[in-house]
Amino acid sequence: MIKHLITLPILLPMLTGLLLLLPQLRHNVRYQRVTASLGNLASLIACVYLLIAVQDGIIAYALGDWKAPFGIVLYGDGLSALLVCLSCLLGFCVHLYACAGDDQRGPFFHPLFMFQIMGINGAFLTGDIFNLFVFFEILLIASYSLMVHGGGKAKIQANVHYVFLNLIGSALFLFALGTLYGATGTLNMADMAQRVALLDAEQQLIAKAGALLLLAVFGLKAAMVPVHFWLPKTYASATAPVAALFAIMTKVGLYSIWRVHGAIFGDYAGELANVAQPWLWPIGLATIALGVIAALASQSLRTLISNLVIVSVGTLLITIYIHQLDATRAGVYYLIHSTLSCAAMFLLAGVFVSLRGKAEDRLVSAKPMPRAGLLGSLFALLAIALIGMPPLSGFVGKALILQSIQQPELQLWAWSAILIGGLAALIGLSRAGTTLFWNTSGDHPEASTIHPLQITAILLLVISLPLMVVFGGVLTELSDTAAQHLHRALEVETLLEVSQW
Amino acid sequence: MEAVFAACVGFMSACGIFLMLRGHTFTLVIGLTLLSYAVNLFLFASGGLKIGAPDVLGASNDYADPLPQALVLTAIVIGFAMTAFAVILAMRGRSDSGNDHVDGKEPNLEWKEPR
């Protein structure tokens, strides 16, 4: 069982998704919700087991027993196991929120949701670069359909941009894969990492083109400057649970940069070592800068959160640039924090949209919301986490990142960028909070109520933030293993072991 | 052979990219289709071009790389599904906004005399 454990985070959501398409389940809302929740819970448990299992060592699983580097390998190390745990936890909470009624705003929400989780988990777990493309497409096509869930002109319009940009991205991805396969003759990541070091000068140039093309593709998914313009509109117009699930999608892009440009084209790639590094530094800083400006100019809460997602992407790009064990560890911790807190904020914004009538989540005066005390405290807690103030996980994450930047010439830029990012979040979120809760007119709260499942889902995510601080020791150990596995994967010996498994 | 092949792929990608730079979903879809044809040919060539070589081991000393063929097959299937989705989405967007501009409205590019 333990041998096949690594396939479960992909298989369980897929099978649940297929099950949900059966007629008996498809026509019964209650069965659908229960089945999908159980599927999510089961995948979460499998992921936690996987996380425990990889603490003893990297797991490589040859699908169909076709030996690497010819067959497709699933590759579970500390980083990928931690991230599949994150995606399943997020999926479980977000799905709970959707069960409050958002799932009935269009057909096939539950199966699509499961396929999206499957694609995300697959992208995290695969050790084959073409398989990574396939899982990207699975998560993308599910996200295209989820994006228009609920319908409406704004969603269709945003989706047109999102879909076409990603289709272009997929075409570039295939060009890059063809280039890399032509140069190295392999698609297995571990095998490729060995071969890029041995290329001759002509082939190096081709491989370099492929690697940088991949950076552009992953940058598009991760929303790094200058290919980030799709993100605010897309995330701000999606239904709340969908936007919250999308919070992890940019992280899939960042993870791929880590894997491909950190491991394959990392320190040990000979002439091609750290080929993406000169780009990552200015792009990271520019991403933070543009995210900050856009956050300050945001007219609605969801646009504001989307722009804060962009700021967090910039912060993570800087940690990828620094490429030290400390920085990677801090980056992994911050990635988990940023995913959970942004997702929770998107869910909370969804509640605001349903309570504020025509004003939705725009930062304008509107009728007061019912249960403002509860909603306000949740908002304040999440704001504290997003800004990065103590005592919540945002502070720990940012402190770890700042601490990991040792070089004085980098410190000046990186520290000021990250701290200004926090300041912008502070200004933006205080403005949003004061408008949403205090700038009210009329004294009749709207009659609509909040579903208990919505509050439960948000609470689960909010509680995970202080838990990330309380169990900070465990979590930093986990992210330490993740960072060590990622960096150790650069060493040829480990790779040989893995590919001969 | 390599030169002709490369020229075909390059020309097709250039046409695809040119069409994709238009602001209308119709040309965008056509451009994407051209680009995905170019991608498929490109992937096909990534294992090296050979004429008349079998892709089975043992049948001959000189064999063609079978992996790019498998990759192309996958890419064709995925590209087909994605194009179908994009067409439906473009039609929906067109019926929603009444025109097929990607922004939902034609930009007003007429030059206005400054007062």
Boltz contact constraints between the chains, C-beta under 6 A:
constraints:
  - contact:
      token1: [A, 137]
      token2: [B, 78]
      max_distance: 6.0
  - contact:
      token1: [A, 153]
      token2: [B, 96]
      max_distance: 6.0
  - contact:
      token1: [A, 156]
      token2: [B, 92]
      max_distance: 6.0
  - contact:
      token1: [A, 156]
      token2: [B, 93]
      max_distance: 6.0
  - contact:
      token1: [A, 156]
      token2: [B, 96]
      max_distance: 6.0
  - contact:
      token1: [A, 157]
      token2: [B, 104]
      max_distance: 6.0
  - contact:
      token1: [A, 160]
      token2: [B, 93]
      max_distance: 6.0
  - contact:
      token1: [A, 160]
      token2: [B, 102]
      max_distance: 6.0
  - contact:
      token1: [A, 163]
      token2: [B, 86]
      max_distance: 6.0
  - contact:
      token1: [A, 163]
      token2: [B, 89]
      max_distance: 6.0
  - contact:
      token1: [A, 164]
      token2: [B, 28]
      max_distance: 6.0
  - contact:
      token1: [A, 167]
      token2: [B, 32]
      max_distance: 6.0
  - contact:
      token1: [A, 167]
      token2: [B, 82]
      max_distance: 6.0
  - contact:
      token1: [A, 171]
      token2: [B, 35]
      max_distance: 6.0
  - contact:
      token1: [A, 171]
      token2: [B, 36]
      max_distance: 6.0
  - contact:
      token1: [A, 171]
      token2: [B, 39]
      max_distance: 6.0
  - contact:
      token1: [A, 174]
      token2: [B, 39]
      max_distance: 6.0
  - contact:
      token1: [A, 174]
      token2: [B, 75]
      max_distance: 6.0
  - contact:
      token1: [A, 175]
      token2: [B, 39]
      max_distance: 6.0
  - contact:
      token1: [A, 178]
      token2: [B, 42]
      max_distance: 6.0
  - contact:
      token1: [A, 178]
      token2: [B, 43]
      max_distance: 6.0
  - contact:
      token1: [A, 178]
      token2: [B, 46]
      max_distance: 6.0
  - contact:
      token1: [A, 181]
      token2: [B, 46]
      max_distance: 6.0
  - contact:
      token1: [A, 182]
      token2: [B, 46]
      max_distance: 6.0
